[in-house]
Every structure is written in structure tokens, then in C-alpha cells.
């Protein structure tokens, strides 16, 4: 629906502008139509970065907000609850798609991929650790991708509960969690190995 709404807005803009161009008494209308087409395409791209629906709509669940934003069938594997945002993990093909959705006291709002900031990344021994946040919130989410084909023992400085998703076709497990606070004191232990973020 997200893409469809933006497409409709651009088509209406194009048709209204084309009607105005048609009524002009200029001889070289072809050039104006080319400019109008370029402006319509640019408008579509710009609108995809803005969630103006958030001014008018609030969704009852993170799943419904996600389904509005992502076209096609969603295969939501996990919702990680945060304080001001939730992390959605959706399985698409051979990979997982992550989206952080802001929430209010009345429900969830639309988040976009451009709203997600990668705070830090660590790579070691076949393990990738990423910390993400929504640019408009202080909620942090951590992902631990382990390609060593065995379940990892993960703990951290907050005794956080990690949720795992196993990808059998690629022989790896990804762990997801919400971090109460992410600062220089935070540490992670993966199979006994200490990971710090200072």
C-alpha cells in the first residue's frame, strides 16, 4: 500500500500538470512533457523517503504497519519488542529483512529502511554482531549472526533474552534482542568470548 499511495500521488500530479500543459499556447510542449515526466519520477523517489501517513494513521500492531509498508506477502518470523520501537524480522527468499517501527501510546507507525542507523558492527570467528537503532529513537537492537553451524551461548551485561532464528539452507543462526541501554559499559559474551563496544 505504501508504494501504491505514492504511485497514485505521482500519477495525479502528472495528469493534472499534463492538463495544464495541454492548455498552454506554447509551441514546444514536448520539452515540457519531458520535464514533467522527470519531475514526476523525482517526486516518487522523494515521497518514498517520507512517511506522511504517520500524520494520519496509527496501526493496531507492528505486523499491520509492516504489511502496509512492504508490498507482497510478508513472512514475519519475529517481532522484538522495544520501549519506543519494535524490530520486525521478515524472511524474504534466502535472507532476512529488518525494519524498525516506531510506536506510540496508541499504536505503531511506519518506519523505513532509511530510518535505520547501524550504530556499530563487529566481525570475528565467523560471527557478525550489529547494533541498530531508529534515527528518531534511542531504542537499540542487536543481531548476532553465527555461521559456525552450532547454537551459540550468548549473554550480555543486562541478562538480555536473545531470540534465535535458524536458517537451515545457509547453516547459520541469527540471534536478535532489544537492548535496554547501549553505552560504552555494554558487553556481550559469545561462547565465552568477551565482546566490548568502547
TORZAVEX-129008 format. One record per residue (C-alpha): residue in one letter; residue number from 1; chain; x, y, z. Coordinates in steps of 0.2 Angstrom, whole numbers. Layout:
N
+-------+------+--------+-------+-------+-------+
! lumba ! volo ! padren !     x !     y !     z !
+-------+------+--------+-------+-------+-------+
!     A !  NUM !      A !     X !     Y !     Z !
...
+-------+------+--------+-------+-------+-------+
END
This chain:
198
+-------+------+--------+-------+-------+-------+
! lumba ! volo ! padren !     x !     y !     z !
+-------+------+--------+-------+-------+-------+
!     X !    1 !      A !     0 !     0 !     0 !
!     X !    2 !      A !    15 !    12 !     4 !
!     X !    3 !      A !    21 !    11 !   -14 !
!     X !    4 !      A !     4 !    11 !   -21 !
!     X !    5 !      A !    -1 !    28 !   -12 !
!     X !    6 !      A !    15 !    36 !   -19 !
!     X !    7 !      A !    12 !    30 !   -36 !
!     X !    8 !      A !    -6 !    37 !   -36 !
!     X !    9 !      A !     0 !    54 !   -30 !
!     X !   10 !      A !    13 !    55 !   -44 !
!     X !   11 !      A !     0 !    49 !   -57 !
!     X !   12 !      A !   -12 !    63 !   -51 !
!     X !   13 !      A !     2 !    76 !   -51 !
!     X !   14 !      A !     7 !    70 !   -69 !
!     X !   15 !      A !   -11 !    71 !   -76 !
!     X !   16 !      A !   -15 !    87 !   -68 !
!     X !   17 !      A !     1 !    95 !   -74 !
!     X !   18 !      A !    -1 !    87 !   -91 !
!     X !   19 !      A !   -19 !    95 !   -92 !
!     X !   20 !      A !   -11 !   112 !   -88 !
!     X !   21 !      A !     2 !   110 !  -101 !
!     X !   22 !      A !   -11 !   105 !  -114 !
!     X !   23 !      A !   -20 !   121 !  -112 !
!     X !   24 !      A !    -4 !   132 !  -114 !
!     X !   25 !      A !    -2 !   141 !  -130 !
!     X !   26 !      A !    17 !   137 !  -131 !
!     X !   27 !      A !    24 !   128 !  -147 !
!     X !   28 !      A !    36 !   117 !  -139 !
!     X !   29 !      A !    25 !   106 !  -127 !
!     X !   30 !      A !    36 !    91 !  -130 !
!     X !   31 !      A !    50 !    98 !  -119 !
!     X !   32 !      A !    38 !   102 !  -105 !
!     X !   33 !      A !    31 !    84 !  -105 !
!     X !   34 !      A !    49 !    78 !  -104 !
!     X !   35 !      A !    52 !    89 !   -89 !
!     X !   36 !      A !    35 !    84 !   -81 !
!     X !   37 !      A !    40 !    66 !   -83 !
!     X !   38 !      A !    57 !    69 !   -74 !
!     X !   39 !      A !    49 !    79 !   -60 !
!     X !   40 !      A !    36 !    65 !   -58 !
!     X !   41 !      A !    49 !    52 !   -56 !
!     X !   42 !      A !    59 !    63 !   -44 !
!     X !   43 !      A !    43 !    66 !   -34 !
!     X !   44 !      A !    40 !    47 !   -32 !
!     X !   45 !      A !    58 !    44 !   -26 !
!     X !   46 !      A !    57 !    59 !   -13 !
!     X !   47 !      A !    40 !    53 !    -7 !
!     X !   48 !      A !    47 !    36 !    -4 !
!     X !   49 !      A !    58 !    43 !    10 !
!     X !   50 !      A !    44 !    52 !    19 !
!     X !   51 !      A !    30 !    43 !    29 !
!     X !   52 !      A !    17 !    56 !    28 !
!     X !   53 !      A !     4 !    43 !    33 !
!     X !   54 !      A !    11 !    44 !    51 !
!     X !   55 !      A !     2 !    60 !    52 !
!     X !   56 !      A !   -14 !    52 !    49 !
!     X !   57 !      A !   -13 !    34 !    53 !
!     X !   58 !      A !    -8 !    23 !    68 !
!     X !   59 !      A !    -8 !     4 !    66 !
!     X !   60 !      A !   -15 !    -9 !    78 !
!     X !   61 !      A !     0 !   -20 !    78 !
!     X !   62 !      A !    18 !   -20 !    71 !
!     X !   63 !      A !    13 !   -33 !    59 !
!     X !   64 !      A !     0 !   -22 !    51 !
!     X !   65 !      A !    11 !    -7 !    50 !
!     X !   66 !      A !    24 !   -18 !    41 !
!     X !   67 !      A !    12 !   -26 !    29 !
!     X !   68 !      A !     6 !    -8 !    24 !
!     X !   69 !      A !    24 !    -3 !    21 !
!     X !   70 !      A !    31 !   -19 !    12 !
!     X !   71 !      A !    22 !   -25 !    -4 !
!     X !   72 !      A !    18 !   -43 !    -7 !
!     X !   73 !      A !    16 !   -57 !     6 !
!     X !   74 !      A !    25 !   -54 !    22 !
!     X !   75 !      A !    33 !   -69 !    31 !
!     X !   76 !      A !    36 !   -61 !    48 !
!     X !   77 !      A !    47 !   -73 !    58 !
!     X !   78 !      A !    50 !   -62 !    74 !
!     X !   79 !      A !    44 !   -46 !    82 !
!     X !   80 !      A !    57 !   -40 !    95 !
!     X !   81 !      A !    48 !   -28 !   107 !
!     X !   82 !      A !    57 !   -12 !   112 !
!     X !   83 !      A !    52 !     3 !   123 !
!     X !   84 !      A !    48 !    15 !   109 !
!     X !   85 !      A !    51 !     4 !    94 !
!     X !   86 !      A !    49 !   -14 !    88 !
!     X !   87 !      A !    61 !   -23 !    77 !
!     X !   88 !      A !    52 !   -34 !    63 !
!     X !   89 !      A !    62 !   -48 !    56 !
!     X !   90 !      A !    54 !   -54 !    39 !
!     X !   91 !      A !    61 !   -69 !    29 !
!     X !   92 !      A !    62 !   -65 !    10 !
!     X !   93 !      A !    70 !   -78 !    -1 !
!     X !   94 !      A !    87 !   -83 !     7 !
!     X !   95 !      A !    89 !   -68 !    18 !
!     X !   96 !      A !    80 !   -59 !    32 !
!     X !   97 !      A !    74 !   -41 !    31 !
!     X !   98 !      A !    74 !   -30 !    46 !
!     X !   99 !      A !    63 !   -15 !    49 !
!     X !  100 !      A !    62 !    -4 !    65 !
!     X !  101 !      A !    44 !     3 !    68 !
!     X !  102 !      A !    41 !    17 !    80 !
!     X !  103 !      A !    27 !    15 !    92 !
!     X !  104 !      A !    16 !    27 !   102 !
!     X !  105 !      A !     4 !    25 !   116 !
!     X !  106 !      A !   -10 !    22 !   103 !
!     X !  107 !      A !    -1 !    10 !    91 !
!     X !  108 !      A !    13 !     8 !    78 !
!     X !  109 !      A !    19 !    20 !    65 !
!     X !  110 !      A !    28 !    16 !    48 !
!     X !  111 !      A !    47 !    15 !    48 !
!     X !  112 !      A !    58 !    15 !    33 !
!     X !  113 !      A !    74 !     7 !    29 !
!     X !  114 !      A !    82 !    25 !    28 !
!     X !  115 !      A !    77 !    27 !    47 !
!     X !  116 !      A !    88 !    13 !    52 !
!     X !  117 !      A !   106 !    18 !    58 !
!     X !  118 !      A !   119 !     5 !    60 !
!     X !  119 !      A !   127 !    10 !    77 !
!     X !  120 !      A !   142 !    -2 !    77 !
!     X !  121 !      A !   147 !   -19 !    69 !
!     X !  122 !      A !   160 !   -32 !    75 !
!     X !  123 !      A !   166 !   -47 !    64 !
!     X !  124 !      A !   176 !   -61 !    72 !
!     X !  125 !      A !   177 !   -80 !    70 !
!     X !  126 !      A !   163 !   -82 !    58 !
!     X !  127 !      A !   152 !   -71 !    69 !
!     X !  128 !      A !   144 !   -54 !    65 !
!     X !  129 !      A !   137 !   -43 !    78 !
!     X !  130 !      A !   127 !   -27 !    73 !
!     X !  131 !      A !   118 !   -14 !    84 !
!     X !  132 !      A !   104 !    -4 !    75 !
!     X !  133 !      A !    93 !    10 !    81 !
!     X !  134 !      A !    79 !    20 !    73 !
!     X !  135 !      A !    86 !    38 !    70 !
!     X !  136 !      A !    71 !    46 !    79 !
!     X !  137 !      A !    73 !    35 !    95 !
!     X !  138 !      A !    86 !    29 !   107 !
!     X !  139 !      A !    80 !    11 !   106 !
!     X !  140 !      A !    94 !    -1 !   101 !
!     X !  141 !      A !    93 !   -18 !    94 !
!     X !  142 !      A !   107 !   -31 !    92 !
!     X !  143 !      A !   109 !   -45 !    80 !
!     X !  144 !      A !   122 !   -59 !    81 !
!     X !  145 !      A !   124 !   -69 !    66 !
!     X !  146 !      A !   134 !   -85 !    69 !
!     X !  147 !      A !   139 !   -95 !    54 !
!     X !  148 !      A !   148 !  -109 !    64 !
!     X !  149 !      A !   133 !  -121 !    62 !
!     X !  150 !      A !   131 !  -123 !    81 !
!     X !  151 !      A !   120 !  -114 !    93 !
!     X !  152 !      A !   130 !  -101 !   102 !
!     X !  153 !      A !   129 !   -97 !   121 !
!     X !  154 !      A !   126 !   -78 !   122 !
!     X !  155 !      A !   124 !   -67 !   137 !
!     X !  156 !      A !   127 !   -49 !   140 !
!     X !  157 !      A !   129 !   -36 !   154 !
!     X !  158 !      A !   110 !   -34 !   155 !
!     X !  159 !      A !   105 !   -53 !   155 !
!     X !  160 !      A !    95 !   -49 !   139 !
!     X !  161 !      A !    85 !   -63 !   132 !
!     X !  162 !      A !    90 !   -67 !   114 !
!     X !  163 !      A !    78 !   -74 !   101 !
!     X !  164 !      A !    85 !   -85 !    88 !
!     X !  165 !      A !    81 !   -89 !    70 !
!     X !  166 !      A !    89 !  -104 !    62 !
!     X !  167 !      A !    92 !  -103 !    43 !
!     X !  168 !      A !    94 !  -121 !    38 !
!     X !  169 !      A !    98 !  -118 !    20 !
!     X !  170 !      A !   113 !  -107 !    24 !
!     X !  171 !      A !   118 !  -117 !    40 !
!     X !  172 !      A !   118 !  -102 !    51 !
!     X !  173 !      A !   108 !   -95 !    66 !
!     X !  174 !      A !   104 !   -77 !    69 !
!     X !  175 !      A !   100 !   -70 !    87 !
!     X !  176 !      A !    90 !   -54 !    90 !
!     X !  177 !      A !    87 !   -44 !   106 !
!     X !  178 !      A !    82 !   -27 !   112 !
!     X !  179 !      A !    95 !   -18 !   122 !
!     X !  180 !      A !    88 !    -8 !   137 !
!     X !  181 !      A !   103 !     4 !   136 !
!     X !  182 !      A !   118 !     4 !   124 !
!     X !  183 !      A !   133 !    13 !   130 !
!     X !  184 !      A !   152 !    10 !   132 !
!     X !  185 !      A !   149 !    -1 !   148 !
!     X !  186 !      A !   139 !   -14 !   137 !
!     X !  187 !      A !   147 !   -30 !   134 !
!     X !  188 !      A !   142 !   -46 !   126 !
!     X !  189 !      A !   149 !   -64 !   129 !
!     X !  190 !      A !   148 !   -76 !   114 !
!     X !  191 !      A !   153 !   -94 !   118 !
!     X !  192 !      A !   164 !   -87 !   132 !
!     X !  193 !      A !   172 !   -74 !   121 !
!     X !  194 !      A !   170 !   -56 !   128 !
!     X !  195 !      A !   165 !   -43 !   115 !
!     X !  196 !      A !   166 !   -24 !   120 !
!     X !  197 !      A !   159 !    -9 !   111 !
!     X !  198 !      A !   170 !     5 !   118 !
+-------+------+--------+-------+-------+-------+
END
